Amino acid sequence: MFTNKAFKLLKFSQKNFQKNKVLYPFCFAMPEHVKTQDASGLLAQIMINKQENYRIEQYYTACLAEATYYIQSGNEVAIVDPLRDTKPYIEKAKENGAQIKYILMTHFHADFVSGHEDLAAKTGAKIIYGPNADPGFKAHIGKDNEKFELGEIQIQLLHTPGHTMESSTYMLLNKNQPEAIFTGDTIFLNEVGRPDLAVKQGSITSQDLASHLYDSIHNKIMGLPDSVMLYPGHGPGSPCGKSIGPGTFDTLGNQKKISPPLQILNKQEFIEQVTTGLQAPPNYFFHDVSLNKSGGSKDIDLIYERNSKPLSVQEFKNYINEGYTVIDTRKYNTFLAKFIPQSYNIDLSQSFALWVGKLMDPSKKFVIIAEEGQGKEAIIRLGRIGYDNVVGYLEGGVQAWEKAGEKLQTVDLISAENFNNILQSQENIQSLDVRNDHEFQAERLPISKNIPLWELEDVILKNSEIFDKEKIVYVNCARGARSVSGASILAANGYKKLASIDGGLNALKEAGAKINYN
């Protein structure tokens, strides 16, 4: 059983992650305790807990806000919800002289392509799903409360439908006592899984799923001891939950005290709470669910080898002329200074894969622009979400394009102080705010038009006169990154007069701009 002392040691290991050789790729959705960078851009790792007869390691990939778990007891290993790049799990087991026995899948994932098939093929491990799962590949469909032997411990499957109908939680039993739960997308920190992703027309509604979710939480989880460790499938920034709290693990007891959804005892109130205020899921979710369910996704190493082709300026230009979409992954402030026409800026240092998934249809074909040494990293991150239609990256980057005498564009970067002066001295200003609706409703410039970033291209394509192309469109977000992505979308669709507000609304508030609050 976990003790208070054990939990203190867990928190200590988070604070001293460098001592434990922890590596994290830096990006926007990073938990507060993570402040270093993995130059390879691959999987992050943190030692969570080591007990006498088992160990748990969390692999947290911040750009997806996704957590995979390595559980070892004796010389046997279980992997919970592996990413597509499976090499780190295999190497860790080999390093520890262990064999991967089980691949425990909490559900069919929507936000990333899982590595379950590839990992099973390379290790002989058995893929486990919960009841109601119907995969298009060989897997063991477990029963509710079924137990799986792993070294000196057991893993018990708890069927917890709600996020999806096959959703399951895996409970670690040590000497028949529950010590940890791996909840997937059923429970996050301070939040629960969204119940709208598995809706089936004429069959099951989000209210039905929310009802199942309430029953799962209160019948299967809430009665467990407070000392049980809770390991969720996602951290803050993931679109799989409405408002996931900070951190990547906690005790169940603490979550019972502080998590708003877990405080709601009335079932109808719970249903109303978890089904309202949900943003539309990114388009790629349905693409990834299909890949994860039907099977046949290719080894990411093969995708990486195929797609990591350096392209000459002429080759790159030919692909643009053929209709390929250009993703420029450079820092957003670097992008503004000079960029290739028709390119979309999605900063690799931000939540890159999630934003690509929100803005780009997975059926499109892509070419990449990146800073030196980062083209391959961008391709790996795209592969994690099933964006495999990449032919390569521009060798030499924008500098090579410029040296070849090809055309470049720019977007003005305007300080908050200067824009505030414009607001006070000019009329009929075109101001676009690309933040989420709830952000905009909370605080905004009085003159701004709100079009969330992921809706922007559809809106301007349907209504070409929404902004006057003969006048400047000033674009803002909260801090500055999304506004540059928004400006790149406008530029790719024929807007020439553009300016991005440096520092976004936060800087405008500091500059004394008039803000409307709700």
C-alpha positions as CSV (number, residue, x, y, z in Angstrom):
1,M,0.0,0.0,0.0
2,F,1.2,3.5,-0.8
3,T,2.1,5.6,2.3
4,N,2.4,9.4,2.8
5,K,6.1,8.9,2.7
6,A,5.9,7.1,-0.6
7,F,3.9,10.0,-2.1
8,K,6.5,12.5,-0.9
9,L,9.1,10.5,-2.7
10,L,7.0,10.6,-5.8
11,K,6.8,14.4,-5.7
12,F,10.5,14.5,-4.9
13,S,11.3,12.5,-8.0
14,Q,9.4,15.0,-10.1
15,K,11.3,18.0,-8.7
16,N,14.6,16.2,-9.3
17,F,13.8,14.8,-12.7
18,Q,17.2,15.7,-14.2
19,K,18.9,13.6,-11.6
20,N,16.9,10.7,-12.9
21,K,17.9,11.5,-16.5
22,V,14.4,12.7,-17.5
23,L,14.1,14.1,-20.9
24,Y,11.1,16.2,-22.1
25,P,10.5,17.8,-25.5
26,F,9.6,21.4,-24.6
27,C,6.2,22.6,-25.9
28,F,3.3,24.7,-24.8
29,A,1.2,22.2,-22.9
30,M,4.0,21.3,-20.5
31,P,3.2,20.6,-16.9
32,E,4.7,23.0,-14.4
33,H,7.3,20.6,-13.1
34,V,8.8,20.1,-16.6
35,K,11.4,22.7,-17.7
36,T,14.0,20.9,-19.8
37,Q,14.1,19.8,-23.4
38,D,14.8,16.6,-25.3
39,A,16.8,17.7,-28.4
40,S,15.7,14.6,-30.2
41,G,12.0,15.5,-29.9
42,L,11.2,11.9,-29.0
43,L,9.5,10.4,-26.0
44,A,9.8,12.0,-22.5
45,Q,10.4,9.8,-19.5
46,I,10.0,10.3,-15.8
47,M,10.5,7.7,-13.0
48,I,7.3,7.8,-11.0
49,N,7.5,5.1,-8.4
50,K,9.7,2.2,-7.5
51,Q,8.4,-0.3,-5.0
52,E,9.9,-3.5,-3.7
53,N,8.3,-5.8,-6.3
54,Y,7.4,-3.4,-9.1
55,R,8.2,-0.2,-10.8
56,I,6.1,2.3,-12.8
57,E,7.6,4.7,-15.3
58,Q,5.6,7.5,-17.0
59,Y,6.5,8.5,-20.5
60,Y,5.0,11.9,-21.0
61,T,5.0,13.5,-24.5
62,A,4.1,17.1,-23.8
63,C,3.3,18.2,-27.3
64,L,0.4,15.6,-27.3
65,A,-0.1,16.0,-23.5
66,E,-0.1,12.2,-23.6
67,A,1.1,9.7,-21.0
68,T,2.2,6.1,-21.6
69,Y,3.1,3.8,-18.7
70,Y,5.8,1.2,-18.3
71,I,5.0,-1.3,-15.5
72,Q,7.5,-3.9,-14.5
73,S,7.4,-6.6,-11.9
74,G,10.1,-9.3,-11.9
75,N,11.1,-9.8,-15.5
76,E,7.7,-9.1,-17.0
77,V,6.4,-5.7,-18.4
78,A,3.1,-4.2,-19.3
79,I,2.8,-1.1,-21.4
80,V,-0.3,1.1,-21.1
81,D,-1.3,3.0,-24.2
82,P,1.9,3.1,-26.2
83,L,2.7,5.8,-28.7
84,R,3.6,4.9,-32.3
85,D,7.3,5.2,-31.7
86,T,7.8,2.0,-29.7
87,K,11.6,1.8,-29.6
88,P,12.0,3.4,-26.1
89,Y,9.7,0.8,-24.5
90,I,11.5,-2.1,-26.1
91,E,14.9,-0.7,-25.2
92,K,13.8,-0.1,-21.6
93,A,12.6,-3.7,-21.2
94,K,15.9,-5.0,-22.7
95,E,17.9,-2.7,-20.4
96,N,16.1,-4.2,-17.4
97,G,16.4,-7.8,-18.6
98,A,12.6,-8.0,-19.0
99,Q,10.0,-9.1,-21.6
100,I,7.0,-7.1,-22.6
101,K,4.1,-9.4,-21.8
102,Y,1.0,-7.2,-22.2
103,I,-0.1,-4.1,-24.1
104,L,-2.9,-2.6,-22.1
105,M,-5.2,-0.4,-24.2
106,T,-7.6,1.8,-22.3
107,H,-9.7,2.5,-25.4
108,F,-9.5,3.3,-29.2
109,H,-7.5,6.6,-29.1
110,A,-8.6,9.6,-31.1
111,D,-5.7,12.0,-30.6
112,F,-2.8,9.9,-31.6
113,V,-2.0,6.7,-33.5
114,S,-1.1,4.0,-31.1
115,G,1.8,1.6,-31.4
116,H,0.0,-1.4,-30.1
117,E,0.2,-3.5,-33.3
118,D,3.9,-2.7,-34.0
119,L,4.9,-3.3,-30.4
120,A,3.0,-6.7,-30.4
121,A,4.7,-7.7,-33.6
122,K,8.1,-6.9,-32.3
123,T,7.8,-8.4,-28.8
124,G,5.1,-11.1,-29.0
125,A,3.1,-9.2,-26.3
126,K,-0.6,-9.7,-26.0
127,I,-2.9,-6.7,-26.8
128,I,-5.6,-6.3,-24.3
129,Y,-8.8,-4.2,-24.7
130,G,-11.9,-4.0,-22.5
131,P,-15.4,-5.2,-23.2
132,N,-17.2,-3.8,-26.3
133,A,-14.0,-3.4,-28.2
134,D,-14.1,-4.7,-31.8
135,P,-10.6,-4.3,-33.2
136,G,-9.7,-5.3,-36.8
137,F,-6.6,-7.2,-35.5
138,K,-5.7,-9.9,-33.1
139,A,-6.4,-8.9,-29.5
140,H,-7.7,-10.3,-26.2
141,I,-11.0,-8.7,-25.3
142,G,-11.0,-8.7,-21.6
143,K,-13.9,-9.2,-19.2
144,D,-14.8,-6.7,-16.4
145,N,-12.7,-7.5,-13.3
146,E,-10.5,-9.9,-15.3
147,K,-7.0,-10.2,-13.8
148,F,-3.7,-10.5,-15.5
149,E,-0.6,-11.9,-13.8
150,L,2.5,-9.7,-14.2
151,G,5.5,-10.9,-12.2
152,E,4.7,-10.6,-8.5
153,I,1.6,-8.4,-9.1
154,Q,-1.7,-8.5,-10.8
155,I,-3.4,-6.1,-13.2
156,Q,-7.2,-6.0,-13.0
157,L,-9.3,-4.7,-15.8
158,L,-12.2,-2.4,-14.7
159,H,-14.7,-1.7,-17.5
160,T,-15.4,2.0,-17.2
161,P,-17.5,3.1,-20.2
162,G,-18.3,6.7,-20.7
163,H,-15.6,8.4,-22.7
164,T,-16.1,5.5,-25.1
165,M,-18.1,2.3,-24.6
166,E,-14.9,0.1,-24.5
167,S,-13.1,2.4,-22.1
168,S,-11.4,0.6,-19.3
169,T,-9.2,1.4,-16.3
170,Y,-6.4,-0.9,-15.3
171,M,-5.8,-1.4,-11.6
172,L,-2.5,-2.5,-10.1
173,L,-2.9,-5.1,-7.3
174,N,0.0,-5.7,-5.0
175,K,-0.6,-8.6,-2.6
176,N,-4.3,-8.3,-3.6
177,Q,-4.4,-4.7,-2.6
178,P,-5.1,-1.8,-5.1
179,E,-2.2,0.6,-5.3
180,A,-2.5,2.3,-8.6
181,I,-5.1,2.9,-11.4
182,F,-4.3,3.7,-15.0
183,T,-7.5,5.6,-16.0
184,G,-6.9,6.4,-19.7
185,D,-9.4,9.0,-20.7
186,T,-11.9,8.2,-17.9
187,I,-10.5,10.4,-15.2
188,F,-7.9,13.2,-15.6
189,L,-6.5,15.5,-12.9
190,N,-9.4,17.9,-12.0
191,E,-11.4,16.6,-15.0
192,V,-13.1,13.6,-16.6
193,G,-13.0,12.4,-20.2
194,R,-15.3,14.1,-22.7
195,P,-18.4,12.0,-23.6
196,D,-19.0,13.2,-27.1
197,L,-16.4,11.4,-29.2
198,A,-18.1,8.0,-29.5
199,V,-21.6,9.3,-30.2
200,K,-23.4,7.2,-32.8
201,Q,-26.3,8.7,-34.7
202,G,-29.5,7.1,-33.7
203,S,-27.7,4.8,-31.3
204,I,-26.0,6.6,-28.4
205,T,-25.8,10.2,-27.4
206,S,-23.3,12.2,-25.4
207,Q,-25.9,12.3,-22.6
208,D,-26.0,8.5,-22.7
209,L,-22.2,8.3,-22.6
210,A,-22.1,10.8,-19.7
211,S,-24.5,8.7,-17.8
212,H,-22.2,5.7,-18.3
213,L,-19.3,7.8,-17.2
214,Y,-21.0,8.8,-14.0
215,D,-21.8,5.2,-13.2
216,S,-18.2,4.1,-14.0
217,I,-16.7,6.7,-11.8
218,H,-19.0,6.2,-8.8
219,N,-19.3,2.4,-9.0
220,K,-15.8,1.5,-10.0
221,I,-13.4,4.2,-8.9
222,M,-14.7,6.4,-6.1
223,G,-14.9,3.5,-3.6
224,L,-11.2,2.7,-3.9
225,P,-8.8,3.7,-1.1
226,D,-7.6,7.3,-1.0
227,S,-4.0,6.1,-1.1
228,V,-4.4,4.6,-4.6
229,M,-2.2,6.5,-7.2
230,L,-4.1,7.8,-10.2
231,Y,-2.2,7.8,-13.5
232,P,-4.3,9.5,-16.3
233,G,-3.9,9.2,-20.0
234,H,-3.4,12.9,-20.6
235,G,-2.3,16.1,-19.0
236,P,-3.2,19.8,-19.4
237,G,-3.7,21.0,-23.0
238,S,-5.2,17.8,-24.3
239,P,-8.4,18.2,-26.2
240,C,-9.6,14.9,-24.8
241,G,-10.8,16.7,-21.7
242,K,-12.6,20.1,-21.2
243,S,-10.3,21.6,-18.7
244,I,-7.6,19.2,-17.5
245,G,-5.7,20.4,-14.4
246,P,-1.9,20.7,-13.9
247,G,0.4,17.8,-13.2
248,T,0.5,14.3,-14.5
249,F,-0.4,12.1,-11.5
250,D,-1.9,12.3,-8.1
251,T,-3.5,10.3,-5.3
252,L,-7.1,9.3,-5.8
253,G,-7.8,10.7,-2.4
254,N,-6.6,14.2,-3.4
255,Q,-8.6,14.1,-6.6
256,K,-11.7,13.2,-4.6
257,K,-11.2,16.4,-2.7
258,I,-10.2,18.9,-5.5
259,S,-11.6,17.6,-8.8
260,P,-14.8,19.5,-9.7
261,P,-16.5,16.7,-11.6
262,L,-15.8,14.3,-8.8
263,Q,-17.6,16.6,-6.4
264,I,-20.9,16.3,-8.3
265,L,-23.0,13.7,-6.6
266,N,-26.2,14.3,-8.6
267,K,-26.2,12.3,-11.8
268,Q,-28.2,14.7,-13.9
269,E,-26.1,17.6,-12.8
270,F,-23.0,15.6,-13.7
271,I,-24.4,14.9,-17.2
272,E,-25.2,18.5,-17.8
273,Q,-21.8,19.7,-16.6
274,V,-19.7,17.3,-18.7
275,T,-21.8,17.7,-21.9
276,T,-21.8,21.5,-22.0
277,G,-19.1,23.8,-23.2
278,L,-17.3,21.2,-25.3
279,Q,-15.4,22.5,-28.3
280,A,-15.8,20.5,-31.6
281,P,-13.1,17.8,-31.7
282,P,-10.3,18.2,-34.2
283,N,-11.0,16.7,-37.6
284,Y,-8.1,14.3,-37.3
285,F,-9.7,12.5,-34.3
286,F,-11.9,10.5,-36.5
287,H,-9.0,9.6,-38.8
288,D,-6.9,8.3,-35.9
289,V,-9.8,6.4,-34.3
290,S,-10.2,4.6,-37.6
291,L,-6.5,3.8,-37.8
292,N,-6.4,2.5,-34.3
293,K,-9.5,0.4,-34.6
294,S,-9.0,-1.1,-38.0
295,G,-5.3,-1.7,-37.7
296,G,-2.6,-1.7,-40.3
297,S,-0.8,1.5,-39.3
298,K,2.8,1.4,-40.5
299,D,5.9,1.3,-38.3
300,I,6.7,4.9,-37.6
301,D,10.4,4.2,-38.3
302,L,9.4,3.3,-41.9
303,I,7.3,6.4,-42.2
304,Y,10.3,8.4,-40.9
305,E,12.7,6.9,-43.4
306,R,10.3,7.4,-46.3
307,N,9.2,11.0,-45.4
308,S,12.5,12.5,-44.2
309,K,13.7,13.4,-47.6
310,P,15.6,16.7,-48.1
311,L,14.1,18.6,-51.0
312,S,15.9,21.0,-53.4
313,V,14.3,24.4,-54.0
314,Q,13.1,23.3,-57.4
315,E,11.6,20.0,-56.0
316,F,9.9,22.0,-53.2
317,K,8.5,24.5,-55.7
318,N,7.2,21.7,-57.9
319,Y,5.3,20.2,-55.0
320,I,3.8,23.5,-54.1
321,N,2.6,23.8,-57.8
322,E,1.1,20.4,-57.5
323,G,-1.1,21.5,-54.6
324,Y,0.9,20.2,-51.6
325,T,0.3,22.1,-48.3
326,V,3.4,23.9,-46.9
327,I,3.8,23.7,-43.1
328,D,6.4,26.2,-41.8
329,T,7.5,25.0,-38.3
330,R,9.8,27.8,-37.5
331,K,9.4,30.1,-34.4
332,Y,6.4,32.3,-35.1
333,N,8.4,35.6,-34.7
334,T,11.0,34.3,-37.2
335,F,8.2,33.3,-39.6
336,L,6.9,36.9,-39.8
337,A,10.1,38.3,-41.0
338,K,10.1,36.3,-44.2
339,F,8.2,33.3,-45.4
340,I,7.4,31.3,-48.5
341,P,4.0,32.3,-50.1
342,Q,1.1,29.9,-49.3
343,S,2.9,28.5,-46.2
344,Y,1.1,27.9,-42.9
345,N,3.0,28.7,-39.7
346,I,2.6,26.1,-36.9
347,D,5.5,26.6,-34.5
348,L,7.3,23.4,-33.6
349,S,8.0,24.6,-30.1
350,Q,4.3,25.0,-29.4
351,S,1.7,22.1,-29.3
352,F,2.7,21.3,-32.9
353,A,1.0,18.0,-33.6
354,L,-2.3,19.1,-32.0
355,W,-2.5,22.3,-34.0
356,V,-1.7,20.5,-37.2
357,G,-4.5,18.2,-36.4
358,K,-6.9,21.1,-35.7
359,L,-6.0,23.1,-38.8
360,M,-5.1,20.5,-41.5
361,D,-7.1,17.7,-43.0
362,P,-5.2,14.4,-42.7
363,S,-6.0,13.6,-46.3
364,K,-3.8,16.4,-47.5
365,K,-0.2,16.0,-48.7
366,F,2.5,18.1,-47.0
367,V,6.0,19.5,-47.4
368,I,7.9,20.9,-44.4
369,I,9.9,24.0,-43.7
370,A,12.0,23.9,-40.5
371,E,15.0,25.3,-38.8
372,E,18.2,23.5,-39.4
373,G,18.1,20.0,-37.9
374,Q,14.4,20.1,-37.0
375,G,12.8,18.9,-40.3
376,K,13.0,15.2,-39.2
377,E,11.6,16.0,-35.8
378,A,8.5,17.6,-37.4
379,I,8.0,14.5,-39.5
380,I,8.1,12.3,-36.4
381,R,5.6,14.4,-34.6
382,L,3.3,14.4,-37.6
383,G,3.6,10.6,-37.8
384,R,2.4,10.3,-34.2
385,I,-1.0,11.6,-35.2
386,G,-1.2,9.7,-38.4
387,Y,-0.2,12.5,-40.8
388,D,1.9,10.2,-43.0
389,N,1.5,12.1,-46.3
390,V,4.7,14.0,-46.1
391,V,7.2,13.9,-48.9
392,G,10.1,15.8,-47.3
393,Y,11.5,19.1,-46.0
394,L,13.1,22.0,-47.8
395,E,16.9,21.5,-47.6
396,G,18.5,24.7,-46.4
397,G,15.2,26.1,-45.3
398,V,14.0,29.6,-46.2
399,Q,17.6,30.8,-46.6
400,A,18.0,28.4,-49.6
401,W,14.7,29.6,-51.1
402,E,15.8,33.2,-50.8
403,K,19.3,32.5,-52.2
404,A,17.7,30.9,-55.2
405,G,15.9,34.2,-55.9
406,E,12.4,32.9,-55.1
407,K,9.7,35.2,-53.8
408,L,9.1,35.8,-50.1
409,Q,6.4,37.5,-48.1
410,T,6.4,39.3,-44.7
411,V,3.8,40.2,-42.1
412,D,4.2,43.2,-39.8
413,L,4.8,42.6,-36.1
414,I,3.4,45.5,-34.2
415,S,3.9,46.3,-30.5
416,A,1.0,46.4,-28.2
417,E,1.8,50.1,-27.4
418,N,1.7,51.1,-31.1
419,F,-1.5,49.2,-31.7
420,N,-3.1,50.9,-28.7
421,N,-2.2,54.2,-30.2
422,I,-3.8,53.2,-33.5
423,L,-6.9,52.1,-31.5
424,Q,-7.1,55.6,-30.0
425,S,-6.4,57.6,-33.2
426,Q,-8.1,55.7,-36.0
427,E,-11.6,54.4,-36.8
428,N,-12.9,51.4,-38.7
429,I,-10.0,49.2,-37.6
430,Q,-10.2,45.6,-38.7
431,S,-9.3,43.5,-35.6
432,L,-9.3,39.7,-35.6
433,D,-9.1,37.7,-32.4
434,V,-8.3,34.0,-33.0
435,R,-8.6,32.7,-29.5
436,N,-11.2,30.2,-28.3
437,D,-14.8,31.5,-27.8
438,H,-14.6,31.1,-24.0
439,E,-11.3,33.1,-23.9
440,F,-12.9,35.8,-26.0
441,Q,-16.0,36.0,-24.0
442,A,-14.0,36.4,-20.8
443,E,-11.9,39.4,-22.0
444,R,-11.5,41.1,-25.4
445,L,-11.0,44.2,-27.3
446,P,-14.3,45.9,-27.9
447,I,-13.7,46.2,-31.7
448,S,-12.5,42.6,-32.3
449,K,-14.2,40.0,-34.4
450,N,-13.7,36.5,-32.9
451,I,-13.0,33.6,-35.2
452,P,-11.2,30.7,-33.4
453,L,-8.0,29.8,-35.2
454,W,-9.2,26.3,-36.3
455,E,-12.3,27.8,-37.9
456,L,-10.6,30.7,-39.7
457,E,-9.9,29.2,-43.1
458,D,-13.4,27.7,-43.4
459,V,-14.9,31.1,-42.5
460,I,-12.9,33.2,-44.9
461,L,-13.4,30.7,-47.7
462,K,-17.2,30.8,-47.2
463,N,-17.3,34.6,-46.8
464,S,-14.5,36.3,-48.8
465,E,-15.8,39.7,-47.8
466,I,-15.6,39.2,-44.1
467,F,-12.6,41.5,-44.1
468,D,-11.6,44.2,-46.6
469,K,-8.4,43.1,-48.3
470,E,-7.5,46.7,-49.1
471,K,-7.2,47.5,-45.4
472,I,-4.9,46.1,-42.7
473,V,-6.2,43.2,-40.6
474,Y,-4.7,43.3,-37.1
475,V,-4.6,39.8,-35.6
476,N,-4.2,39.0,-31.9
477,C,-4.4,36.0,-29.6
478,A,-3.4,35.7,-25.9
479,R,0.4,35.8,-26.2
480,G,1.3,35.9,-29.9
481,A,1.8,32.4,-31.4
482,R,-1.8,31.7,-32.6
483,S,-2.1,35.2,-34.1
484,V,0.9,34.4,-36.4
485,S,-0.7,31.1,-37.4
486,G,-3.9,33.1,-38.1
487,A,-2.0,35.7,-40.2
488,S,-0.4,32.9,-42.2
489,I,-3.8,31.5,-43.0
490,L,-5.0,34.9,-44.2
491,A,-1.8,35.4,-46.2
492,A,-2.2,32.0,-47.9
493,N,-5.7,33.0,-48.9
494,G,-4.8,36.3,-50.6
495,Y,-4.6,38.8,-47.7
496,K,-1.6,41.1,-48.2
497,K,-2.1,43.8,-45.5
498,L,-1.6,42.0,-42.2
499,A,-0.2,42.8,-38.8
500,S,0.3,40.5,-35.8
501,I,0.1,42.0,-32.3
502,D,3.3,41.2,-30.4
503,G,2.5,39.6,-27.0
504,G,-1.2,39.4,-27.8
505,L,-4.0,40.4,-25.5
506,N,-1.7,40.1,-22.4
507,A,0.6,42.8,-23.8
508,L,-2.4,44.9,-24.8
509,K,-3.7,44.9,-21.2
510,E,-0.3,46.0,-20.0
511,A,-0.2,48.7,-22.6
512,G,-3.5,50.1,-21.2
513,A,-5.8,49.1,-24.1
514,K,-9.5,49.2,-23.4
515,I,-10.7,45.7,-22.6
516,N,-14.2,44.4,-22.2
517,Y,-14.7,41.8,-19.5
518,N,-17.5,39.4,-18.7
